[in-house]
Amino acid sequence: MKKRLLVLLLSFCMLFAFAGCGAEEDEDNGRERKRDSSQSADADEDDDEDADAKEEDAEKEEDADEAEQGDPALASQAGYYTLYEYEANGIKVDHDMLVMSGMGDTYLDLKADGTGKFRLFESELDITWEENKITVYGTSNYDFEINGDTLVMDMQGVYYTMKKGDGSAPADTSVASIDEKDEEDTPDTGDKKDEGTVKPAGDAPGGDGIVSEEMVQKGYVWMNKINKDIFNATYEDLVAYFGTEGAFDKEEFSEHMNQNRRYYKWISSENENHFVYVNLGEKDPEGAPGVYKVTGFNSSGFTSSDAEAKYLDELQKEASEADKAAAGSAKMKDVEISIAPFGKDEGIKVKVSMPESGWSINDKKSELVDNDDPEAFGAGFIKFKMEENIEKFDTYKDSFENYKEIDEREIGGVKMKGRTYKNIGYEWTEYIAQLSDGKAVSVGIVRVDISEGTMGDRILNSISFK
């Protein structure tokens, strides 16, 4: 970091030195012209030269001032921004969870000269930027907006919300960061030093990571939109999906996460700048040593929206067909979930069938969760709520985004009104009905396919209210 700051400082010093040398050179030329004028009878010509020199001086000083001040638009947005909230697939993650997932030290450093740094998944990337846009790897562009001291950046449908800080780098005790700082602060002796990452232990798998452009983009959409449990996906799961070993990038130990990390790429055969970059961690070294699971991922060279426009429908259909095949043969069990209006003891019971494995109950939230772990990050769920009347489900309707009424659906022998909307970061499908006086019910679905024949459909068809 000191080396980079020194380079910037030297750049400014060279700028001022250039302006200073120009002034000194013109002063010398003025003295020379003065001597010449004492020897020449053409005083008017000397006066013209002096005027030209003064105009040139003024232009140089103006250019120096403009260079020093920089672009006003960039100067107004320049600053050091640290991540405090992350949203993907309708799921918001606060700073504490970001720290747990290894993203707590993510920052964006926008310099007034249009350059900067973007630290993401323990990698510090060089960037260039212009008003409301950064460029990574020279090919990937991401838009951002700034409101006061808050910056929100759209990274292909993943939203990073950052707060402006004082410009000091975050404390980081990872092996890579310590080694990098040591290397930067050490005078260059001409000898090649360790780059700062831990050498692979020798057992890290890997290949060339080369797949088709279509597979790269499909893989990103699958990770970002289709796989509901991506942060429990292993390296082997990724190999099975992509059909080949990933290109091993590096391996290191993260002290602040107390976790071994490995980084891989799956790269387009058509353009080496198009790839999916995946961060994996050994999350349970004692119980499952050598098992690396996804802790983060990103793409380069293509936009999420373009990839989704081409492949999301296809992948959703494939996932739905696989769901239907599994649902038809799944063993089920009957369970009951008690629900009541907030602050009330008296309520009703929801009787429902759920798979014996692969699903769980979150009693605190009155949810059926599409994962063995009821607290699984990013898992789909079916949520049950009760109010005294149906109007109370509309308390926050004004804040619902993309609100749309859909066809009614019969659930538990009751015709329920259907609607879809986005709220608190989730894309909801919700069915509501007044069962009787003082008893209104909502069934909310997030990231669960409920089309005919799927497991979600089977669960909804099994519901009864008691």
C-alpha positions in Angstrom: 0.0 0.0 0.0 2.9 2.4 0.8 4.4 1.7 -2.5 1.1 2.6 -4.3 0.7 5.7 -2.3 4.3 6.7 -3.0 3.7 6.2 -6.8 0.7 8.5 -6.6 2.6 11.0 -4.5 5.5 11.0 -7.0 3.1 11.5 -9.9 1.7 14.6 -8.2 5.3 15.8 -7.4 6.3 15.3 -11.1 3.3 17.3 -12.2 4.2 20.2 -9.9 7.9 19.8 -10.9 6.9 20.0 -14.5 5.1 23.3 -13.9 8.0 24.6 -11.8 10.6 23.7 -14.4 8.5 25.4 -17.1 8.4 28.6 -15.1 12.2 28.5 -14.5 12.9 27.8 -18.1 10.8 30.7 -19.2 12.6 33.0 -16.7 15.9 31.9 -18.2 14.6 32.5 -21.7 13.4 35.9 -20.6 16.9 36.8 -19.3 18.4 35.5 -22.6 15.9 37.5 -24.6 16.8 40.6 -22.5 20.5 40.2 -23.3 19.6 39.7 -27.0 17.5 42.9 -27.0 20.5 44.9 -25.8 22.3 43.7 -28.9 19.4 44.0 -31.3 17.7 47.0 -32.7 14.4 45.1 -33.2 12.8 45.8 -29.8 9.3 45.2 -31.2 10.2 41.6 -32.1 11.5 41.0 -28.6 8.2 42.4 -27.2 6.3 40.0 -29.3 8.4 37.1 -28.0 7.9 38.2 -24.4 4.1 38.3 -25.0 4.1 34.8 -26.5 6.2 33.5 -23.6 3.8 35.0 -21.1 0.8 33.5 -22.9 2.6 30.1 -22.9 3.3 30.4 -19.2 -0.4 31.2 -18.5 -1.5 28.1 -20.5 1.0 25.9 -18.7 -0.2 27.1 -15.3 -3.8 26.6 -16.3 -3.1 23.0 -17.5 -1.3 22.3 -14.2 -4.2 23.6 -12.2 -6.7 21.4 -14.2 -4.5 18.4 -13.8 -4.3 19.0 -10.0 -8.0 19.5 -9.6 -9.1 16.5 -11.8 -12.5 15.9 -13.2 -15.1 17.6 -10.9 -17.6 14.7 -11.5 -15.0 12.1 -10.4 -13.8 14.3 -7.5 -17.4 14.4 -6.1 -17.7 10.6 -6.2 -14.1 9.6 -5.3 -13.7 8.0 -1.9 -13.2 4.9 0.1 -16.3 2.7 0.5 -16.7 -0.4 2.7 -19.3 -3.0 2.3 -22.0 -3.3 4.9 -24.9 -5.0 3.1 -25.2 -7.5 0.2 -28.3 -8.7 -1.7 -28.5 -11.6 -4.1 -31.6 -13.5 -5.3 -33.8 -11.4 -3.1 -31.8 -12.3 0.0 -30.1 -9.6 2.1 -27.1 -10.3 4.2 -25.9 -7.9 6.9 -22.3 -7.1 7.8 -22.0 -9.7 10.5 -23.0 -12.4 8.1 -20.6 -10.9 5.5 -17.8 -11.2 8.0 -18.7 -14.9 8.6 -18.7 -15.6 4.9 -15.4 -14.0 4.3 -16.6 -10.8 2.7 -16.3 -8.5 5.7 -13.3 -6.7 4.3 -14.7 -5.9 0.9 -14.1 -2.3 -0.1 -14.1 0.0 -3.2 -11.4 2.7 -3.3 -12.2 5.2 -6.0 -9.3 7.6 -6.7 -10.0 11.0 -8.2 -7.8 10.2 -11.2 -10.2 7.5 -12.4 -8.2 4.5 -11.0 -8.8 2.5 -7.9 -8.9 -0.8 -6.0 -11.7 -3.2 -5.5 -11.1 -5.9 -2.7 -13.4 -8.8 -3.3 -13.1 -12.3 -1.8 -9.6 -11.5 -0.4 -8.4 -10.5 -3.9 -7.4 -6.8 -4.5 -8.3 -5.9 -8.1 -7.1 -2.9 -10.1 -10.0 -1.0 -11.6 -10.7 2.1 -13.7 -13.8 4.1 -13.3 -15.9 6.9 -14.6 -19.0 8.6 -13.3 -21.4 5.9 -11.9 -19.4 3.0 -13.4 -16.4 0.9 -12.6 -14.4 -1.4 -15.0 -12.8 -4.6 -13.7 -10.3 -6.7 -15.7 -10.6 -4.1 -18.4 -13.8 -5.8 -19.7 -16.4 -6.1 -17.0 -18.5 -2.9 -16.3 -20.6 -2.4 -13.2 -22.9 0.5 -12.5 -23.3 2.2 -9.2 -25.3 5.0 -7.7 -24.3 7.3 -4.8 -26.7 9.0 -2.4 -25.0 10.9 0.3 -22.3 8.6 1.8 -24.0 5.5 0.5 -22.9 3.7 -2.7 -25.0 0.9 -4.2 -23.3 -1.1 -7.0 -25.1 -3.6 -9.3 -22.8 -6.5 -10.0 -25.0 -8.4 -12.5 -28.0 -8.6 -10.2 -26.0 -8.8 -7.0 -26.2 -5.6 -5.1 -23.4 -4.3 -2.9 -24.3 -1.4 -0.5 -21.3 0.4 0.8 -20.7 3.3 3.2 -18.1 6.0 2.6 -15.2 5.9 5.1 -12.1 7.9 6.0 -10.0 6.2 3.3 -8.0 3.9 5.7 -7.6 0.3 4.7 -9.5 -2.3 6.7 -7.6 -4.3 9.3 -6.8 -7.6 7.7 -4.7 -10.4 9.2 -4.9 -12.9 6.4 -1.6 -14.5 5.4 -1.8 -13.0 1.9 -2.3 -9.5 3.2 0.5 -9.7 5.7 3.0 -11.1 3.1 1.9 -8.5 0.5 2.5 -5.6 2.9 5.9 -7.1 3.9 6.8 -7.4 0.2 5.7 -3.9 -0.6 7.5 -2.3 2.3 10.7 -4.1 1.5 13.1 -2.3 -0.9 13.4 -4.0 -4.2 16.7 -5.8 -4.4 16.1 -7.5 -7.7 15.4 -10.9 -6.1 12.0 -12.5 -6.8 10.1 -12.7 -3.5 7.1 -14.8 -2.5 3.9 -13.2 -3.9 2.1 -13.5 -0.6 -0.1 -16.6 -1.2 0.4 -19.9 0.5 1.9 -22.5 -1.8 -0.6 -25.3 -2.7 -0.2 -28.3 -0.4 0.1 -30.6 -3.4 -3.3 -32.2 -3.0 -5.4 -29.4 -4.5 -7.2 -30.7 -7.6 -7.4 -28.7 -10.8 -7.3 -28.7 -14.6 -7.4 -26.2 -17.4 -10.9 -25.1 -16.5 -11.7 -24.7 -20.2 -15.4 -25.0 -21.2 -17.6 -23.5 -23.8 -18.8 -19.9 -23.6 -22.4 -21.3 -23.2 -21.3 -23.4 -20.3 -19.6 -20.5 -18.6 -22.7 -18.4 -18.8 -25.0 -21.3 -17.9 -22.8 -22.1 -15.0 -23.1 -18.6 -13.6 -26.9 -18.6 -14.0 -27.1 -22.0 -12.4 -25.0 -20.8 -9.4 -26.8 -17.4 -9.1 -30.4 -18.4 -9.8 -31.0 -22.2 -9.9 -29.0 -23.8 -7.2 -30.9 -23.0 -4.0 -28.1 -24.3 -1.8 -25.0 -23.0 -3.6 -23.1 -22.2 -0.5 -23.1 -25.8 0.5 -22.0 -26.9 -3.0 -18.6 -28.6 -3.0 -15.8 -28.3 -5.5 -16.8 -31.8 -6.7 -20.4 -30.5 -7.3 -19.0 -27.7 -9.5 -16.8 -30.2 -11.4 -19.9 -32.4 -12.0 -21.9 -29.5 -13.3 -19.2 -27.9 -15.5 -18.0 -31.3 -16.7 -14.3 -30.6 -16.0 -11.9 -29.6 -13.3 -11.5 -25.9 -12.6 -8.4 -23.9 -13.3 -6.6 -23.7 -9.9 -5.7 -20.1 -9.1 -4.4 -20.1 -5.6 -4.6 -21.5 -2.1 -4.3 -19.7 1.2 -5.3 -19.7 4.9 -7.6 -17.0 6.0 -6.8 -16.2 9.6 -9.8 -14.0 10.3 -12.1 -16.9 9.1 -9.8 -19.6 10.5 -10.3 -21.4 7.2 -8.3 -22.8 4.3 -9.4 -21.2 1.0 -9.0 -22.2 -2.6 -9.8 -20.2 -5.8 -10.8 -21.6 -9.2 -11.9 -20.4 -12.6 -14.0 -21.9 -15.3 -12.9 -20.2 -18.5 -14.6 -19.7 -21.9 -12.8 -21.5 -24.8 -13.8 -18.6 -27.0 -12.6 -15.7 -24.9 -10.2 -16.1 -22.0 -11.5 -12.9 -20.4 -14.9 -14.6 -19.9 -14.9 -16.8 -16.8 -16.6 -17.7 -13.6 -14.4 -17.1 -10.5 -15.2 -19.2 -7.4 -14.0 -18.9 -3.9 -14.2 -22.1 -1.8 -13.5 -22.8 1.9 -12.8 -25.8 4.0 -15.7 -25.1 6.3 -15.4 -28.1 8.6 -11.7 -29.2 8.7 -12.3 -31.6 11.6 -15.5 -33.2 10.6 -15.0 -33.1 6.8 -11.3 -32.4 6.1 -10.5 -31.6 2.5 -14.1 -30.8 1.6 -14.2 -27.3 0.1 -17.6 -25.6 -0.3 -18.5 -22.4 -2.2 -18.1 -19.2 -0.1 -18.5 -16.7 -3.0 -18.5 -16.4 -6.8 -18.3 -13.8 -9.5 -18.2 -13.5 -13.3 -16.0 -11.6 -15.8 -16.6 -10.5 -19.3 -20.4 -11.0 -19.6 -23.4 -9.5 -17.8 -25.8 -11.5 -15.6 -28.8 -10.0 -17.4 -27.5 -11.1 -20.8 -26.8 -14.6 -19.5 -30.2 -14.9 -17.8 -32.0 -13.7 -20.9 -30.4 -16.5 -22.9 -30.4 -19.4 -20.4 -32.5 -18.8 -17.3 -35.8 -20.1 -18.8 -34.0 -23.2 -20.1 -32.3 -23.9 -16.8 -35.5 -23.3 -14.9 -37.4 -25.8 -17.1 -34.6 -28.4 -16.6 -34.7 -27.9 -12.8 -38.5 -28.1 -12.8 -38.5 -31.4 -14.7 -35.9 -32.8 -12.3 -38.0 -31.6 -9.3 -41.1 -33.3 -10.7 -39.2 -36.6 -11.2 -37.9 -36.4 -7.6 -41.3 -35.4 -6.2 -43.2 -38.3 -7.6 -41.1 -40.9 -5.8 -40.2 -39.0 -2.6 -41.2 -40.4 0.8 -43.4 -38.0 2.7 -44.3 -37.4 6.4 -47.1 -35.5 8.0 -46.3 -32.5 10.2 -48.2 -29.8 12.0 -47.2 -26.1 12.3 -49.0 -23.8 14.8 -49.6 -20.2 13.8 -51.4 -17.3 15.5 -51.6 -13.5 15.1 -48.7 -11.6 16.5 -49.0 -11.3 20.2 -51.9 -13.7 20.4 -51.9 -17.2 21.9 -55.0 -18.6 20.2 -54.5 -19.6 16.6 -54.8 -22.6 14.2 -52.7 -25.6 13.1 -51.5 -26.2 9.6 -51.3 -29.9 8.8 -49.0 -30.6 5.8 -46.9 -33.3 4.2 -43.2 -32.8 3.6 -40.4 -34.9 2.3 -38.7 -37.1 4.9 -35.3 -35.7 3.8 -34.1 -32.6 2.0 -36.7 -30.4 3.8 -37.0 -29.1 7.4 -39.1 -27.0 9.7 -38.2 -23.6 11.1 -40.6 -23.4 14.0 -39.6 -19.8 14.9 -40.6 -18.5 11.5 -43.4 -21.0 10.8 -41.7 -22.1 7.6 -41.1 -25.3 5.7 -37.5 -24.9 4.3 -36.2 -26.6 1.2 -33.0 -27.7 2.9 -32.0 -30.1 5.7 -30.8 -27.1 7.6 -33.7 -24.8 8.5 -31.3 -21.8 8.7 -29.6 -22.5 5.4 -28.5 -19.4 3.6 -30.5 -18.8 0.4 -32.8 -21.8 0.8 -36.4 -21.6 -0.6 -39.3 -21.8 1.9 -43.0 -21.8 2.4 -44.2 -19.5 5.1 -47.5 -19.6 7.0 -49.0 -16.6 8.7 -52.3 -15.8 10.5 -54.1 -12.5 11.2 -57.5 -11.6 12.5 -58.6 -10.3 9.1 -57.3 -10.4 5.5 -56.7 -6.6 5.4 -53.8 -6.9 7.8 -51.8 -8.8 5.2 -51.9 -5.5 3.2 -50.4 -3.4 6.0 -47.2 -2.9 4.0 -48.7 -3.2 0.5 -47.5 0.3 -0.4 -43.9 -0.9 -0.2 -44.6 -4.0 -2.4 -42.7 -3.8 -5.7 -43.9 -5.2 -9.0 -47.3 -6.1 -7.4 -49.5 -8.3 -9.6 -52.6 -10.3 -8.9 -52.6 -13.9 -10.1 -55.1 -16.7 -10.4 -56.8 -18.1 -7.2 -55.6 -21.4 -5.9 -57.4 -23.9 -3.7 -55.4 -24.7 -0.6 -56.8 -26.7 2.3 -60.3 -26.7 0.7 -60.3 -22.9 0.6 -60.1 -20.7 -2.5 -57.3 -18.2 -1.8 -56.5 -15.0 -3.7 -53.1 -15.1 -5.4 -50.5 -12.3 -5.9 -46.8 -11.8 -6.6 -44.5 -9.0 -5.5 -41.1 -8.1 -4.2 -40.8 -7.2 -0.5 -37.8 -7.0 2.0 -35.6 -8.4 -0.8 -37.7 -11.4 -1.6 -39.7 -12.3 -4.6 -43.0 -13.6 -3.2 -45.9 -15.7 -4.4 -48.6 -15.4 -1.8 -52.1 -16.8 -1.3 -54.4 -15.2 1.3 -57.9 -16.0 2.5 -60.4 -15.3 5.4 -61.1 -18.8 6.9 -63.7 -17.5 9.4 -64.3 -14.6 11.7 -61.0 -13.6 13.3 -59.0 -16.1 11.3 -57.2 -15.1 8.1 -54.3 -17.1 6.6 -51.4 -16.4 4.3 -49.3 -18.9 2.5 -46.1 -17.3 1.1 -43.7 -19.0 -1.2 -40.1 -17.9 -1.9 -37.7 -19.7 -4.3 -39.9 -22.9 -4.4 -41.3 -24.1 -7.7 -45.0 -24.7 -7.3 -45.8 -25.6 -10.9 -47.9 -28.7 -11.4 -46.1 -31.9 -10.4 -43.3 -30.4 -8.5 -42.5 -30.9 -4.8 -43.8 -27.4 -4.0 -47.1 -28.3 -5.7 -47.4 -31.5 -3.8 -46.8 -29.8 -0.5 -49.4 -27.1 -1.2 -52.0 -29.8 -2.2 -51.4 -31.6 1.1 -52.3 -28.6 3.3 -55.3 -28.5 5.7 -56.2 -26.0 8.3 -57.4 -27.1 11.8 
